[in-house]
């Protein structure tokens, strides 16, 4: 050995202060959490053998890993602790961000009637989907008489024309299906979802085919139809064409709820209540009540009677439901509901 050689702390030698010895010293004094691409034992570059526990320190081979094991043990434990803390913090932030989005007040699922501009009811009987123009019209406007440009009522035998586009209503289920298929070809998400329902139930001449129903629901969901997300969630909850998977069911229910679907929101509330998460259940039910879901109001009443919600919670829920009824109420809709139960636009006795 020349006089310029010197010994490293671990007994190895190097020809220069800038050599392996210097690298080893730096490695031993490195800050916790710093990942390196050189061997922690001998200092060779491009080390690809990673510590299986902390995943932070590298070695050029198994021999170096074994030699350095004792020295690395304490740092390894600290690296694992810091990585776990970081991961937990990331998960916490992700959960908070998810809840912020989940419990944000959603948009009205159906919007306003394009004729009277009143909020469309959540109850299915309170609105009509028109295969001629793809519009969703409230029961009041669907039932209302037609007037000419002089303001005189026209005898068109009611319901024979669309209240929006005035196209004559289909005279048979076959003609209705043709119109529905045409709307689906135009990427109308409601029409696509409805066709999925036909396959799901085996109705209107369609064979029962759960797989085809799911394909159509997924297509409608991709087009932004929140009810389709709810249908997919129900399929996973009940095993219709797929294996029961409650995680996937919850995922799609959450997508539907964020999109404004009151029934999916109600389902999420039920799941949280069954799990004993009454605070989260109450949040879901409150949002669903504001969207017109009467079942959620009854659930809040039950939470109150069981001591899992306050009187103020129940009072707020009642007020919210009354506000919703005020938003959808109209004399025209009342007239339609009184003439035919099929036009009922809110749940009686709620």
Beta strands, then each sheet from edge to edge (+ up, - down):
strand 1: 6-7
strand 2: 13-14
strand 3: 49-50
strand 4: 58-59
strand 5: 127-129
strand 6: 136-138
strand 7: 146-147
strand 8: 153-154
sheet 1: 1+ 2-
sheet 2: 3+ 4-
sheet 3: 5+ 6-
sheet 4: 7+ 8-
end
